[in-house]
Amino acid sequence: MAQDDARRGVRGWMRRVGLLPGGVDGDVAHDPLPDPSDRLPSHGSARRLAAVAAAEEAAHPTTTTARQQESQARLQVLIESRAVLSAILGGVLGVLAGLVVFPGRHPELAGEQSIQFYASIVGGVAAGAAFLLGYSLNARMANLWLGQRPKVRQLIDAVALLVVHSSIAVMGALGIFRVFQEAFVGLRVDYLAGSALLGVVGVVAAYFSFNSGARLTAFSVSSLLGIFMASGVLVSMLYAENPYWWQVMFSELGTGQAGMTSFWTFNTTLVVSGIIITTLTAFITRDLRIWAERTRSRHQERLRRREEIDRALRGRIGAGERLRIAVSRHVHTPRIGVVRIAMIGMGISLAGVGLVPINFHDQLHSTFTSGFGLFFIGLLVGLPYWLPGFPRATYLMSWLAAGGLIFAISLWKPIGYYNLTSLELIAAGVLFFWLIVFIRTVAAVAEIPGAPAVPVLFGGSAASPAGRG
């Protein structure tokens, strides 16, 4: 059944891009797949390579053929080639910007109207444009499901990821040139050297952002989320006009009393991070469905053998045995929907914290904050029930994380050992550590041989590293 769905999904995509003739739904299953060795229509090298991979994936859903490996390798080369082209364009953009703004000047590395200022602009623009190009390629060739979701959701995710990549490039440029200025006090460069430095920033930002968009995975999204949140909060702290904000809580940075730069940076970071968590949920649940289908099949086979043995020994299945089988089936059924709801709830709650500053509506802000904590602790404590069959080490880590959070809360209230800012730092550290380990575990269990095929194009299945972008 999964193989038929995979073939049907691939044929539908190939028909939409013009690589298969149209037909009614009833005869989709009978459409012949094109021979990958045949010359395909001229739809560009990306379309041709994607069609070859699609044909091989549908023809060999559970194995990786030599031709499929070759198609995957060619697709990876294509991505790398386009990343290099993006880097060249980013470099040209930086050099041209420098030649426009620096003639007749000897700019400093950091400060007003400095290389730092213009490098942050060039880096943000180059990173954003390159990411969109890479992400578009990813949705058309690798993770087709990204382009099959509702248009509104696609737009929201694309904008959020665009903001993340551009922001990381901007904050990276600001920080690096600030450090260089401190290391080379009083250094000024001519306009040619300044233009070259802007070109280097454009090259680096465009190259890495294109690769990030084209090879987007759950692990890479979680890494981007951690870098973005840490950078955004750090910038908010550095630009805070009230140096004693930490004596209250982190939410003080989003009230405006610490300065408008901190206000916008902190709240925007929280809102975008909340959206990214919901985007990350889509990647995680997709891999979990692959694992869950295999887990259910394996458990159903064990129950079937138990029924056969009971019937052979007793001639029938007793009421007690039927009850035990029903209970076992219930207990061993993965509840991916619950995990999905919990993570989406965490994302919405985090975005709500940024959208409703504490000085705007204290009760609603606190509700979003409490909601985030409840969703997270509920996910940690109930993980063995939500995802039966997961590695036991993951359950132990989740329980230890939940216990650590509860203990950290008790140190705040009623013990009063530290203030709310310290508690929020500890909670953030626990969240990102658990999230990274959980994502790596999901990827590992989804890659176990025997996972059913799903319609993605970088070969194998969505569980394979290539199939996940």
C-alpha positions as a LaTeX table, in Angstrom:
\begin{tabular}{lrrr}
\hline
Residue & $x$ (\AA) & $y$ (\AA) & $z$ (\AA) \\
\hline
Met1 & 0.00 & 0.00 & 0.00 \\
Ala2 & 2.79 & 2.41 & 0.91 \\
Gln3 & 4.62 & 1.49 & $-2.29$ \\
Asp4 & 1.51 & 2.21 & $-4.38$ \\
Asp5 & 1.12 & 5.57 & $-2.67$ \\
Ala6 & 4.77 & 6.32 & $-3.38$ \\
Arg7 & 4.39 & 5.50 & $-7.07$ \\
Arg8 & 1.16 & 7.46 & $-7.28$ \\
Gly9 & 2.74 & 10.51 & $-5.65$ \\
Val10 & 5.74 & 10.39 & $-7.97$ \\
Arg11 & 3.58 & 9.99 & $-11.08$ \\
Gly12 & 1.39 & 12.90 & $-10.00$ \\
Trp13 & 4.42 & 15.14 & $-9.61$ \\
Met14 & 5.90 & 14.04 & $-12.95$ \\
Arg15 & 2.57 & 14.69 & $-14.67$ \\
Arg16 & 2.38 & 18.18 & $-13.19$ \\
Val17 & 5.82 & 19.11 & $-14.51$ \\
Gly18 & 5.07 & 17.65 & $-17.93$ \\
Leu19 & 7.21 & 14.51 & $-17.78$ \\
Leu20 & 4.22 & 12.17 & $-18.07$ \\
Pro21 & 1.06 & 12.55 & $-20.17$ \\
Gly22 & $-2.11$ & 13.53 & $-18.35$ \\
Gly23 & $-4.72$ & 10.99 & $-17.44$ \\
Val24 & $-7.73$ & 10.40 & $-15.22$ \\
Asp25 & $-7.29$ & 9.28 & $-11.66$ \\
Gly26 & $-8.56$ & 5.86 & $-12.40$ \\
Asp27 & $-5.68$ & 4.97 & $-14.66$ \\
Val28 & $-2.89$ & 6.57 & $-12.67$ \\
Ala29 & $-1.68$ & 3.22 & $-11.39$ \\
His30 & $-1.33$ & 1.97 & $-15.00$ \\
Asp31 & 0.76 & 4.85 & $-16.35$ \\
Pro32 & 4.13 & 3.49 & $-17.43$ \\
Leu33 & 7.11 & 5.07 & $-15.73$ \\
Pro34 & 9.69 & 6.46 & $-18.15$ \\
Asp35 & 12.91 & 4.57 & $-18.55$ \\
Pro36 & 15.58 & 6.66 & $-16.81$ \\
Ser37 & 17.92 & 5.90 & $-19.68$ \\
Asp38 & 15.56 & 7.56 & $-22.17$ \\
Arg39 & 16.15 & 11.16 & $-23.16$ \\
Leu40 & 13.77 & 13.28 & $-21.12$ \\
Pro41 & 12.06 & 16.46 & $-22.34$ \\
Ser42 & 14.04 & 19.67 & $-22.01$ \\
His43 & 12.82 & 20.99 & $-18.65$ \\
Gly44 & 16.27 & 21.96 & $-17.36$ \\
Ser45 & 18.87 & 19.76 & $-15.73$ \\
Ala46 & 17.14 & 19.94 & $-12.34$ \\
Arg47 & 13.85 & 18.61 & $-13.72$ \\
Arg48 & 15.61 & 15.86 & $-15.69$ \\
Leu49 & 17.63 & 14.67 & $-12.73$ \\
Ala50 & 14.59 & 14.83 & $-10.47$ \\
Ala51 & 12.61 & 12.77 & $-13.00$ \\
Val52 & 15.31 & 10.11 & $-13.11$ \\
Ala53 & 15.34 & 9.91 & $-9.33$ \\
Ala54 & 11.53 & 9.78 & $-9.29$ \\
Ala55 & 11.41 & 6.95 & $-11.77$ \\
Glu56 & 13.99 & 4.94 & $-9.86$ \\
Glu57 & 12.29 & 5.61 & $-6.53$ \\
Ala58 & 8.93 & 4.37 & $-7.83$ \\
Ala59 & 10.44 & 1.35 & $-9.58$ \\
His60 & 12.62 & 0.32 & $-6.61$ \\
Pro61 & 10.96 & 1.72 & $-3.47$ \\
Thr62 & 12.78 & $-0.47$ & $-0.93$ \\
Thr63 & 16.22 & $-0.78$ & $-2.53$ \\
Thr64 & 18.88 & 1.57 & $-3.78$ \\
Thr65 & 20.01 & 0.70 & $-7.29$ \\
Ala66 & 23.25 & 1.76 & $-8.95$ \\
Arg67 & 21.33 & 4.10 & $-11.24$ \\
Gln68 & 19.52 & 5.58 & $-8.27$ \\
Gln69 & 22.83 & 6.21 & $-6.50$ \\
Glu70 & 24.12 & 7.90 & $-9.64$ \\
Ser71 & 20.99 & 10.09 & $-9.81$ \\
Gln72 & 21.41 & 11.06 & $-6.17$ \\
Ala73 & 25.05 & 11.94 & $-6.73$ \\
Arg74 & 24.17 & 14.06 & $-9.76$ \\
Leu75 & 21.51 & 15.88 & $-7.76$ \\
Gln76 & 24.03 & 16.64 & $-5.02$ \\
Val77 & 26.49 & 17.94 & $-7.59$ \\
Leu78 & 23.75 & 20.12 & $-9.07$ \\
Ile79 & 22.98 & 21.60 & $-5.64$ \\
Glu80 & 26.63 & 22.31 & $-4.99$ \\
Ser81 & 27.03 & 23.92 & $-8.41$ \\
Arg82 & 24.10 & 26.22 & $-7.82$ \\
Ala83 & 25.42 & 27.05 & $-4.36$ \\
Val84 & 28.69 & 28.16 & $-5.97$ \\
Leu85 & 26.80 & 30.27 & $-8.51$ \\
Ser86 & 24.83 & 31.85 & $-5.67$ \\
Ala87 & 28.08 & 32.59 & $-3.86$ \\
Ile88 & 29.49 & 34.29 & $-6.97$ \\
Leu89 & 26.39 & 36.46 & $-7.30$ \\
Gly90 & 26.57 & 37.30 & $-3.59$ \\
Gly91 & 30.20 & 38.34 & $-4.03$ \\
Val92 & 29.34 & 40.50 & $-7.02$ \\
Leu93 & 26.57 & 42.15 & $-5.00$ \\
Gly94 & 28.99 & 42.94 & $-2.18$ \\
Val95 & 31.71 & 44.34 & $-4.45$ \\
Leu96 & 29.23 & 46.53 & $-6.36$ \\
Ala97 & 27.78 & 47.83 & $-3.08$ \\
Gly98 & 31.26 & 48.73 & $-1.88$ \\
Leu99 & 32.14 & 50.51 & $-5.11$ \\
Val100 & 28.96 & 52.58 & $-4.74$ \\
Val101 & 29.21 & 53.57 & $-1.05$ \\
Phe102 & 32.98 & 53.70 & $-0.39$ \\
Pro103 & 34.62 & 55.79 & $-3.20$ \\
Gly104 & 36.71 & 58.63 & $-1.78$ \\
Arg105 & 36.48 & 57.23 & 1.75 \\
His106 & 38.62 & 55.17 & 4.12 \\
Pro107 & 35.95 & 53.38 & 6.19 \\
Glu108 & 36.55 & 51.84 & 9.59 \\
Leu109 & 35.84 & 48.18 & 10.23 \\
Ala110 & 33.05 & 48.98 & 12.72 \\
Gly111 & 30.96 & 51.96 & 13.63 \\
Glu112 & 28.56 & 54.28 & 11.81 \\
Gln113 & 28.73 & 54.09 & 8.00 \\
Ser114 & 31.49 & 51.49 & 8.38 \\
Ile115 & 32.23 & 48.20 & 6.67 \\
Gln116 & 30.36 & 46.53 & 9.52 \\
Phe117 & 27.17 & 48.46 & 8.72 \\
Tyr118 & 27.17 & 47.75 & 4.99 \\
Ala119 & 28.39 & 44.17 & 5.45 \\
Ser120 & 25.35 & 43.43 & 7.61 \\
Ile121 & 23.08 & 44.71 & 4.82 \\
Val122 & 24.90 & 42.79 & 2.09 \\
Gly123 & 25.00 & 39.63 & 4.21 \\
Gly124 & 21.29 & 39.82 & 5.07 \\
Val125 & 20.21 & 40.38 & 1.45 \\
Ala126 & 22.55 & 37.74 & 0.00 \\
Ala127 & 21.62 & 35.16 & 2.65 \\
Gly128 & 17.88 & 35.74 & 2.23 \\
Ala129 & 17.92 & 35.55 & $-1.58$ \\
Ala130 & 20.18 & 32.49 & $-1.65$ \\
Phe131 & 18.07 & 30.69 & 0.94 \\
Leu132 & 14.89 & 31.22 & $-1.09$ \\
Leu133 & 16.60 & 29.77 & $-4.17$ \\
Gly134 & 17.86 & 26.75 & $-2.26$ \\
Tyr135 & 14.57 & 26.21 & $-0.45$ \\
Ser136 & 12.66 & 26.35 & $-3.74$ \\
Leu137 & 14.98 & 23.71 & $-5.18$ \\
Asn138 & 14.49 & 21.57 & $-2.08$ \\
Ala139 & 10.69 & 21.73 & $-2.31$ \\
Arg140 & 10.73 & 20.87 & $-6.03$ \\
Met141 & 13.28 & 18.06 & $-6.00$ \\
Ala142 & 13.98 & 16.62 & $-2.55$ \\
Asn143 & 11.18 & 17.11 & $-0.01$ \\
Leu144 & 8.17 & 17.32 & $-2.30$ \\
Trp145 & 5.83 & 17.38 & 0.68 \\
Leu146 & 7.09 & 20.88 & 1.49 \\
Gly147 & 5.38 & 22.12 & $-1.66$ \\
Gln148 & 2.23 & 20.07 & $-1.14$ \\
Arg149 & 1.12 & 21.76 & 2.08 \\
Pro150 & $-1.41$ & 24.65 & 2.18 \\
Lys151 & $-0.06$ & 27.75 & 0.46 \\
Val152 & $-0.52$ & 29.89 & 3.56 \\
Arg153 & 1.56 & 27.50 & 5.64 \\
Gln154 & 4.24 & 27.37 & 2.94 \\
Leu155 & 4.40 & 31.17 & 2.90 \\
Ile156 & 4.60 & 31.48 & 6.70 \\
Asp157 & 7.37 & 28.86 & 6.95 \\
Ala158 & 9.34 & 30.37 & 4.07 \\
Val159 & 9.16 & 33.87 & 5.54 \\
Ala160 & 10.17 & 32.63 & 9.01 \\
Leu161 & 13.14 & 30.67 & 7.66 \\
Leu162 & 14.09 & 33.63 & 5.48 \\
Val163 & 14.15 & 35.89 & 8.55 \\
Val164 & 16.26 & 33.34 & 10.42 \\
His165 & 18.91 & 33.07 & 7.69 \\
Ser166 & 19.07 & 36.81 & 7.05 \\
Ser167 & 19.20 & 37.60 & 10.76 \\
Ile168 & 22.02 & 35.15 & 11.40 \\
Ala169 & 24.00 & 36.70 & 8.54 \\
Val170 & 23.33 & 40.23 & 9.81 \\
Met171 & 24.26 & 39.43 & 13.42 \\
Gly172 & 27.31 & 37.46 & 12.28 \\
Ala173 & 28.61 & 40.41 & 10.22 \\
Leu174 & 27.98 & 42.85 & 13.07 \\
Gly175 & 29.80 & 40.67 & 15.56 \\
Ile176 & 32.78 & 39.69 & 13.39 \\
Phe177 & 33.65 & 43.22 & 12.27 \\
Arg178 & 33.21 & 44.50 & 15.83 \\
Val179 & 35.78 & 41.94 & 17.00 \\
Phe180 & 38.16 & 42.86 & 14.13 \\
Gln181 & 37.87 & 46.54 & 15.02 \\
Glu182 & 38.79 & 45.76 & 18.62 \\
Ala183 & 41.73 & 43.65 & 17.43 \\
Phe184 & 43.01 & 46.29 & 14.94 \\
Val185 & 42.35 & 49.54 & 16.78 \\
Gly186 & 42.29 & 52.57 & 14.47 \\
Leu187 & 42.52 & 50.54 & 11.26 \\
Arg188 & 40.96 & 52.08 & 8.14 \\
Val189 & 40.97 & 50.61 & 4.63 \\
Asp190 & 40.60 & 52.14 & 1.19 \\
Tyr191 & 37.48 & 51.73 & $-0.89$ \\
Leu192 & 38.89 & 48.79 & $-2.89$ \\
Ala193 & 39.70 & 46.77 & 0.22 \\
Gly194 & 36.34 & 47.74 & 1.72 \\
Ser195 & 34.55 & 46.55 & $-1.42$ \\
Ala196 & 36.50 & 43.29 & $-1.33$ \\
Leu197 & 35.48 & 42.68 & 2.28 \\
Leu198 & 31.82 & 43.24 & 1.39 \\
Gly199 & 32.29 & 40.78 & $-1.46$ \\
Val200 & 33.65 & 38.17 & 0.93 \\
Val201 & 30.62 & 38.63 & 3.21 \\
Gly202 & 28.29 & 38.21 & 0.22 \\
Val203 & 30.07 & 35.03 & $-0.90$ \\
Val204 & 29.97 & 33.38 & 2.51 \\
Ala205 & 26.37 & 34.38 & 3.29 \\
Ala206 & 25.01 & 33.25 & $-0.09$ \\
Tyr207 & 26.91 & 29.96 & $-0.21$ \\
Phe208 & 25.95 & 28.68 & 3.22 \\
Ser209 & 22.36 & 29.95 & 3.02 \\
Phe210 & 21.76 & 28.25 & $-0.34$ \\
Asn211 & 23.12 & 24.96 & 0.99 \\
Ser212 & 21.01 & 25.33 & 4.13 \\
Gly213 & 17.83 & 25.85 & 2.12 \\
Ala214 & 18.57 & 23.08 & $-0.38$ \\
Arg215 & 19.50 & 20.52 & 2.29 \\
Leu216 & 16.99 & 21.45 & 4.99 \\
Thr217 & 16.46 & 18.72 & 7.60 \\
Ala218 & 14.96 & 18.54 & 11.07 \\
Phe219 & 18.44 & 18.62 & 12.60 \\
Ser220 & 19.54 & 21.64 & 10.55 \\
Val221 & 16.32 & 23.51 & 11.41 \\
Ser222 & 16.86 & 22.83 & 15.12 \\
Ser223 & 20.45 & 24.06 & 14.85 \\
Leu224 & 19.29 & 27.21 & 13.07 \\
Leu225 & 16.66 & 27.72 & 15.76 \\
Gly226 & 19.25 & 27.49 & 18.53 \\
Ile227 & 21.67 & 29.87 & 16.79 \\
Phe228 & 18.90 & 32.33 & 15.96 \\
Met229 & 17.41 & 32.40 & 19.46 \\
Ala230 & 20.78 & 32.68 & 21.16 \\
Ser231 & 21.91 & 35.44 & 18.81 \\
Gly232 & 18.65 & 37.37 & 19.05 \\
Val233 & 18.52 & 37.26 & 22.84 \\
Leu234 & 22.22 & 38.15 & 23.09 \\
Val235 & 21.76 & 41.19 & 20.84 \\
Ser236 & 18.75 & 42.21 & 22.95 \\
Met237 & 20.87 & 42.01 & 26.10 \\
Leu238 & 23.80 & 43.93 & 24.60 \\
Tyr239 & 21.60 & 46.77 & 23.34 \\
Ala240 & 19.49 & 46.98 & 26.51 \\
Glu241 & 19.45 & 50.55 & 27.82 \\
Asn242 & 18.61 & 49.32 & 31.31 \\
Pro243 & 21.73 & 47.42 & 32.50 \\
Tyr244 & 19.80 & 45.93 & 35.42 \\
Trp245 & 17.08 & 44.20 & 33.36 \\
Trp246 & 18.38 & 40.80 & 34.51 \\
Gln247 & 17.25 & 41.50 & 38.05 \\
Val248 & 13.65 & 41.09 & 36.86 \\
Met249 & 13.30 & 38.52 & 34.05 \\
Phe250 & 14.00 & 38.02 & 30.34 \\
Ser251 & 10.57 & 39.37 & 29.45 \\
Glu252 & 11.83 & 42.75 & 30.65 \\
Leu253 & 13.79 & 42.96 & 27.38 \\
Gly254 & 10.49 & 42.90 & 25.47 \\
Thr255 & 8.73 & 45.65 & 27.39 \\
Gly256 & 10.41 & 48.67 & 25.80 \\
Gln257 & 11.84 & 49.79 & 29.12 \\
Ala258 & 15.18 & 48.31 & 28.06 \\
Gly259 & 15.14 & 50.29 & 24.79 \\
Met260 & 13.37 & 49.94 & 21.46 \\
Thr261 & 16.22 & 47.95 & 19.89 \\
Ser262 & 15.92 & 45.32 & 22.61 \\
Phe263 & 12.13 & 45.48 & 22.39 \\
Trp264 & 11.94 & 44.69 & 18.67 \\
Thr265 & 14.84 & 42.23 & 18.62 \\
Phe266 & 13.62 & 40.20 & 21.60 \\
Asn267 & 9.96 & 39.98 & 20.60 \\
Thr268 & 10.72 & 39.30 & 16.93 \\
Thr269 & 13.12 & 36.54 & 17.97 \\
Leu270 & 10.42 & 34.86 & 20.07 \\
Val271 & 7.71 & 35.12 & 17.40 \\
Val272 & 9.91 & 33.78 & 14.59 \\
Ser273 & 11.29 & 31.03 & 16.85 \\
Gly274 & 7.75 & 29.92 & 17.67 \\
Ile275 & 6.96 & 29.63 & 13.96 \\
Ile276 & 10.19 & 27.69 & 13.38 \\
Ile277 & 9.20 & 25.20 & 16.10 \\
Thr278 & 5.96 & 24.49 & 14.23 \\
Thr279 & 7.97 & 24.09 & 11.01 \\
Leu280 & 10.32 & 21.71 & 12.80 \\
Thr281 & 7.28 & 19.73 & 13.93 \\
Ala282 & 6.42 & 18.94 & 10.30 \\
Phe283 & 9.88 & 17.40 & 9.74 \\
Ile284 & 9.79 & 15.42 & 12.99 \\
Thr285 & 6.30 & 14.00 & 12.56 \\
Arg286 & 7.10 & 12.95 & 8.98 \\
Asp287 & 10.02 & 10.83 & 10.19 \\
Leu288 & 7.96 & 9.56 & 13.12 \\
Arg289 & 5.24 & 8.31 & 10.76 \\
Ile290 & 7.83 & 6.22 & 8.92 \\
Trp291 & 8.99 & 4.71 & 12.19 \\
Ala292 & 5.43 & 4.25 & 13.51 \\
Glu293 & 4.22 & 2.34 & 10.46 \\
Arg294 & 7.06 & $-0.14$ & 10.82 \\
Thr295 & 6.54 & $-0.40$ & 14.58 \\
Arg296 & 2.82 & $-1.10$ & 14.18 \\
Ser297 & 3.47 & $-3.72$ & 11.51 \\
Arg298 & 6.03 & $-5.51$ & 13.66 \\
His299 & 3.76 & $-5.53$ & 16.71 \\
Gln300 & 0.75 & $-6.69$ & 14.72 \\
Glu301 & 2.82 & $-9.61$ & 13.47 \\
Arg302 & 3.73 & $-10.59$ & 17.04 \\
Leu303 & 0.08 & $-10.43$ & 18.10 \\
Arg304 & $-0.94$ & $-12.54$ & 15.12 \\
Arg305 & 1.57 & $-15.23$ & 16.06 \\
Arg306 & 0.33 & $-15.16$ & 19.67 \\
Glu307 & $-3.25$ & $-15.67$ & 18.45 \\
Glu308 & $-2.18$ & $-18.59$ & 16.27 \\
Ile309 & $-0.37$ & $-20.26$ & 19.17 \\
Asp310 & $-3.33$ & $-19.75$ & 21.50 \\
Arg311 & $-5.72$ & $-21.13$ & 18.90 \\
Ala312 & $-3.49$ & $-24.16$ & 18.27 \\
Leu313 & $-3.19$ & $-24.98$ & 21.98 \\
Arg314 & $-6.79$ & $-24.31$ & 23.06 \\
Gly315 & $-8.74$ & $-24.43$ & 19.84 \\
Arg316 & $-9.95$ & $-20.89$ & 20.42 \\
Ile317 & $-8.88$ & $-17.49$ & 21.76 \\
Gly318 & $-10.09$ & $-16.97$ & 25.30 \\
Ala319 & $-11.68$ & $-13.76$ & 26.56 \\
Gly320 & $-8.68$ & $-13.05$ & 28.78 \\
Glu321 & $-6.29$ & $-13.42$ & 25.89 \\
Arg322 & $-8.42$ & $-11.18$ & 23.68 \\
Leu323 & $-8.34$ & $-8.54$ & 26.43 \\
Arg324 & $-4.56$ & $-8.81$ & 26.76 \\
Ile325 & $-4.16$ & $-8.46$ & 22.98 \\
Ala326 & $-6.44$ & $-5.41$ & 22.92 \\
Val327 & $-4.51$ & $-3.79$ & 25.78 \\
Ser328 & $-1.19$ & $-4.61$ & 24.14 \\
Arg329 & $-2.36$ & $-3.15$ & 20.84 \\
His330 & $-3.45$ & 0.04 & 22.60 \\
Val331 & $-0.27$ & 0.43 & 24.65 \\
His332 & 2.07 & $-0.20$ & 21.72 \\
Thr333 & 0.34 & 2.20 & 19.31 \\
Pro334 & 2.48 & 5.32 & 18.70 \\
Arg335 & 0.55 & 8.54 & 19.29 \\
Ile336 & 2.29 & 10.87 & 16.87 \\
Gly337 & $-0.68$ & 13.23 & 16.85 \\
Val338 & $-0.14$ & 13.97 & 20.55 \\
Val339 & 3.55 & 14.76 & 19.95 \\
Arg340 & 2.59 & 16.98 & 17.05 \\
Ile341 & $-0.04$ & 18.86 & 19.10 \\
Ala342 & 2.40 & 19.34 & 22.01 \\
Met343 & 5.14 & 20.76 & 19.77 \\
Ile344 & 2.75 & 23.00 & 17.87 \\
Gly345 & 1.40 & 24.17 & 21.22 \\
Met346 & 4.96 & 24.99 & 22.30 \\
Gly347 & 5.51 & 26.97 & 19.10 \\
Ile348 & 2.27 & 28.91 & 19.40 \\
Ser349 & 2.93 & 29.63 & 23.08 \\
Leu350 & 6.44 & 30.92 & 22.37 \\
Ala351 & 5.15 & 33.15 & 19.57 \\
Gly352 & 2.42 & 34.38 & 21.91 \\
Val353 & 5.02 & 35.39 & 24.51 \\
Gly354 & 6.62 & 37.63 & 21.88 \\
Leu355 & 3.36 & 38.97 & 20.50 \\
Val356 & 2.00 & 39.93 & 23.94 \\
Pro357 & 4.69 & 41.69 & 26.03 \\
Ile358 & 4.25 & 41.46 & 29.76 \\
Asn359 & 3.59 & 45.21 & 30.10 \\
Phe360 & 0.85 & 45.00 & 27.45 \\
His361 & $-1.20$ & 42.25 & 29.14 \\
Asp362 & 0.41 & 40.54 & 32.12 \\
Gln363 & $-2.16$ & 37.75 & 32.49 \\
Leu364 & $-2.20$ & 36.76 & 28.82 \\
His365 & 1.62 & 36.88 & 28.67 \\
Ser366 & 1.82 & 34.62 & 31.71 \\
Thr367 & $-0.74$ & 32.26 & 30.17 \\
Phe368 & 1.41 & 31.81 & 27.06 \\
Thr369 & 4.51 & 31.27 & 29.22 \\
Ser370 & 2.76 & 28.69 & 31.41 \\
Gly371 & 1.30 & 27.00 & 28.34 \\
Phe372 & 4.75 & 26.53 & 26.86 \\
Gly373 & 5.99 & 24.93 & 30.08 \\
Leu374 & 2.99 & 22.62 & 30.41 \\
Phe375 & 3.20 & 21.42 & 26.80 \\
Phe376 & 6.92 & 20.74 & 27.18 \\
Ile377 & 6.73 & 18.93 & 30.54 \\
Gly378 & 3.71 & 16.92 & 29.35 \\
Leu379 & 5.69 & 15.81 & 26.30 \\
Leu380 & 8.67 & 14.82 & 28.46 \\
Val381 & 6.79 & 12.93 & 31.16 \\
Gly382 & 4.42 & 11.08 & 28.81 \\
Leu383 & 6.94 & 10.21 & 26.10 \\
Pro384 & 6.92 & 6.42 & 26.82 \\
Tyr385 & 3.14 & 6.44 & 26.30 \\
Trp386 & 3.18 & 8.78 & 23.32 \\
Leu387 & 5.98 & 6.89 & 21.53 \\
Pro388 & 6.15 & 3.27 & 22.75 \\
Gly389 & 9.07 & 1.37 & 21.28 \\
Phe390 & 11.50 & 4.29 & 21.36 \\
Pro391 & 14.97 & 3.71 & 22.86 \\
Arg392 & 14.78 & 3.54 & 26.64 \\
Ala393 & 17.66 & 5.99 & 26.95 \\
Thr394 & 15.39 & 8.61 & 25.37 \\
Tyr395 & 12.73 & 7.97 & 28.01 \\
Leu396 & 15.32 & 8.26 & 30.77 \\
Met397 & 16.68 & 11.50 & 29.33 \\
Ser398 & 13.16 & 12.94 & 29.07 \\
Trp399 & 12.31 & 12.05 & 32.67 \\
Leu400 & 15.60 & 13.50 & 33.90 \\
Ala401 & 14.91 & 16.69 & 31.92 \\
Ala402 & 11.41 & 16.96 & 33.40 \\
Gly403 & 12.74 & 16.32 & 36.90 \\
Gly404 & 15.48 & 18.88 & 36.38 \\
Leu405 & 12.95 & 21.49 & 35.27 \\
Ile406 & 10.71 & 20.83 & 38.26 \\
Phe407 & 13.70 & 21.06 & 40.62 \\
Ala408 & 14.84 & 24.29 & 38.93 \\
Ile409 & 11.36 & 25.75 & 39.42 \\
Ser410 & 11.44 & 24.81 & 43.10 \\
Leu411 & 14.78 & 26.62 & 43.49 \\
Trp412 & 13.05 & 29.74 & 42.22 \\
Lys413 & 9.86 & 29.32 & 44.22 \\
Pro414 & 9.43 & 28.53 & 47.08 \\
Ile415 & 13.16 & 28.23 & 47.94 \\
Gly416 & 14.15 & 31.58 & 46.40 \\
Tyr417 & 17.72 & 30.53 & 45.55 \\
Tyr418 & 17.79 & 32.60 & 42.32 \\
Asn419 & 15.56 & 34.91 & 40.31 \\
Leu420 & 13.31 & 34.22 & 37.32 \\
Thr421 & 16.04 & 35.13 & 34.80 \\
Ser422 & 18.20 & 32.23 & 36.01 \\
Leu423 & 15.26 & 29.85 & 35.77 \\
Glu424 & 14.55 & 30.94 & 32.19 \\
Leu425 & 18.20 & 30.36 & 31.21 \\
Ile426 & 18.14 & 26.86 & 32.68 \\
Ala427 & 14.83 & 26.04 & 30.98 \\
Ala428 & 16.13 & 27.22 & 27.61 \\
Gly429 & 19.25 & 25.06 & 27.97 \\
Val430 & 17.20 & 21.98 & 28.87 \\
Leu431 & 14.82 & 22.60 & 25.96 \\
Phe432 & 17.49 & 22.83 & 23.27 \\
Phe433 & 19.56 & 19.94 & 24.61 \\
Trp434 & 16.51 & 17.67 & 24.72 \\
Leu435 & 15.28 & 18.84 & 21.32 \\
Ile436 & 18.59 & 18.13 & 19.58 \\
Val437 & 18.91 & 14.67 & 21.15 \\
Phe438 & 15.27 & 13.86 & 20.38 \\
Ile439 & 15.64 & 14.90 & 16.72 \\
Arg440 & 18.77 & 12.80 & 16.30 \\
Thr441 & 16.97 & 9.82 & 17.86 \\
Val442 & 13.98 & 10.25 & 15.54 \\
Ala443 & 16.32 & 10.36 & 12.54 \\
Ala444 & 18.12 & 7.24 & 13.76 \\
Val445 & 15.00 & 5.10 & 14.30 \\
Ala446 & 13.50 & 6.25 & 10.97 \\
Glu447 & 16.62 & 5.11 & 9.10 \\
Ile448 & 16.46 & 1.52 & 10.38 \\
Pro449 & 16.17 & $-0.79$ & 7.30 \\
Gly450 & 12.66 & $-1.87$ & 6.49 \\
Ala451 & 11.02 & 1.54 & 6.67 \\
Pro452 & 8.24 & 1.87 & 4.11 \\
Ala453 & 8.84 & 4.02 & 1.07 \\
Val454 & 7.34 & 7.48 & 0.81 \\
Pro455 & 7.33 & 9.73 & $-2.26$ \\
Val456 & 10.48 & 11.82 & $-1.96$ \\
Leu457 & 13.14 & 12.18 & $-4.57$ \\
Phe458 & 16.65 & 11.97 & $-3.18$ \\
Gly459 & 16.39 & 8.20 & $-3.18$ \\
Gly460 & 15.53 & 5.60 & $-0.55$ \\
Ser461 & 12.85 & 7.16 & 1.59 \\
Ala462 & 12.15 & 10.25 & 3.60 \\
Ala463 & 14.08 & 8.62 & 6.38 \\
Ser464 & 17.35 & 8.62 & 4.49 \\
Pro465 & 19.70 & 11.56 & 4.84 \\
Ala466 & 19.30 & 12.42 & 1.18 \\
Gly467 & 15.56 & 12.09 & 1.30 \\
Arg468 & 15.32 & 14.58 & 4.14 \\
Gly469 & 17.10 & 17.27 & 2.24 \\
\hline
\end{tabular}
